[in-house]
Amino acid sequence: MTEKYDVIIIGAGAAGLMSAIEAGKRGRKVLLVDHSKKIGEKIRISGGGRCNFTNINTHPSKFISRNPKFIISALNQYTQNDFINLIKKHNIKFHEKKLGQLFCDESAQQIVDMLLLECQIANVTLKKEIIITDIDKQDNQYFITVSSDKYFCDSLIIATGGLSVPKIGASKFGYEIAKKFNLNIIETLPALVPLTFDEKILAMCQNLSGLSLETVVSFNKIFFEEGMLFTHRGLSGPSILQISSYWKSGDSIKINLSPKQDIFKLLGSKKNSNPKQDINIIISEILPKRLAYMICKDNDVRGNISELSNKLLKQLSNSINTWIISPTGSEGYRTAEVTLGGIDTNEISSKTMMSIKNPGLFFIGEVVDVTGHLGGYNFQWAWSSGFVAGQYA
Ligand SMILES: Cc1cc2nc3c(=O)[nH]c(=O)nc-3n(C[C@H](O)[C@H](O)[C@H](O)COP(=O)(O)OP(=O)(O)OC[C@H]3O[C@@H](n4cnc5c(N)ncnc54)[C@H](O)[C@@H]3O)c2cc1C
């Protein structure tokens, strides 16, 4: 059997659904296919089940790409306010959690249902559990082969996402198609991912597992002031996830465990004002008790503060204000929220998301070399790039 569509979209995730809706609204005959049984699974599990669907502070500076300017056009064509208006139109209640991050009050499923309803209204044909065996071009038309059937189209949109969380459908399919059509790919790496450490730091993390605190975590000149969490596998929490997108293997990161206070200065004044106070007590007034005791033990400091040399106090302060550690790696794609790298943006028009070398072939969402910071930016990129492709496909 052969069938002809105006637009075929591969991948019914955030970006694919958005592009299908927009192309459908333009009266295009649209086929949206996914190999998964459940549509929008990543949306459903996102944001702890509440979906951090956008960020009111969306700005190109919140994204990582070899070409940071690439992002501007799509973000201007479809802004965070456009998506907020769509949410409002569907009476989905939402709130700002912090730092401009918008979450559903009730459930992420509401976003999936909203997108599916919009697809229905736009007459999009949605096919699930579709295994594509071939993609090619013939007489200016693209076609996909699904068992013995061929589906032809004028515009083919690749929205297969990144490599993170393979158990809910992530695949390298999009990158393979890009290679087939001679597009360059920027090396892919897990990002927004917990970091792992050698035995010594790991033992510390395991002892402190479950403990979280506000930190500033930095790598070179990039820093994030957010929560950090000790886990059984290493370090996690927003500040660590954020820095993981910048950290380079073999390098160290710097952690300020008490960003609001200059510990050396504080210990100096304590030494004068209360010389008999026990150092463990002083540190546990600054940091969570378990962490305070561990840091004092690691630095081999105990007893009254007056008995400790300034050199030792400086060393202790540094391990709180400037803790420098070298991750050995990350937890990888199994737990990464996103994939760094992807289709080289030099290969794509920022205005249309269409391949420059291959008219009619579009790439959108996470498969492209655009990675947002934590906080709703990745979905905003999916909505914006999906919208843009939907206007031109
Ligand atoms: C646990 C988790 C929580 C997250 N929380 C947030 C959050 O709160 N806010 C935020 O902004 N971002 C969040 N993200 C990131 C966000 O989910 C992604 O950036 C976004 O979903 C990317 O959209 P996409 O459409 O490009 O890809 P995806 O949403 O991954 O969709 C890709 C689709 O392509 C399909 N597919 C793959 N290969 C094939 C194939 N060979 N054939 C057919 N179909 C295929 C997949 O089944 C999938 O449906 C989270 C990610 C994870 C893993």
The ligand as a Gaussian input file, in Angstrom:
#p B3LYP/6-31G(d) Opt

LIG

0 1
 C       12.596000      12.494000      33.411000
 C       12.587000      13.737000      32.563000
 C       11.966000      14.879000      33.040000
 C       11.995000      16.057000      32.274000
 N       11.369000      17.153000      32.777000
 C       11.372000      18.297000      32.046000
 C       10.671000      19.440000      32.501000
 O        9.969000      19.414000      33.525000
 N       10.760000      20.575000      31.746000
 C       11.462000      20.633000      30.568000
 O       11.502000      21.675000      29.921000
 N       12.091000      19.538000      30.095000
 C       12.051000      18.379000      30.786000
 N       12.679000      17.270000      30.296000
 C       13.274000      17.338000      28.945000
 C       12.156000      17.246000      27.893000
 O       11.321000      16.151000      28.218000
 C       12.723000      17.050000      26.491000
 O       13.690000      18.035000      26.220000
 C       11.612000      17.132000      25.450000
 O       10.670000      16.113000      25.685000
 C       12.173000      16.988000      24.041000
 O       11.110000      16.954000      23.153000
 P       11.247000      16.200000      21.770000
 O        9.892000      16.209000      21.166000
 O       12.384000      16.723000      21.018000
 O       11.636000      14.700000      22.174000
 P       10.793000      13.639000      22.984000
 O        9.789000      14.291000      23.852000
 O       11.796000      12.750000      23.596000
 O        9.984000      12.855000      21.863000
 C       10.610000      12.052000      20.907000
 C        9.607000      11.053000      20.405000
 O       10.182000      10.336000      19.317000
 C        9.838000       8.989000      19.444000
 N       10.822000       8.190000      18.702000
 C       12.128000       8.013000      18.989000
 N       12.690000       7.195000      18.071000
 C       11.702000       6.865000      17.192000
 C       11.657000       6.030000      16.037000
 N       12.723000       5.361000      15.625000
 N       10.481000       5.905000      15.379000
 C        9.370000       6.554000      15.807000
 N        9.358000       7.335000      16.895000
 C       10.517000       7.503000      17.585000
 C        9.843000       8.732000      20.945000
 O        9.063000       7.595000      21.261000
 C        9.236000      10.016000      21.461000
 O        7.834000       9.957000      21.556000
 C       12.647000      16.080000      31.019000
 C       13.250000      14.923000      30.540000
 C       13.224000      13.757000      31.293000
 C       13.882000      12.519000      30.739000

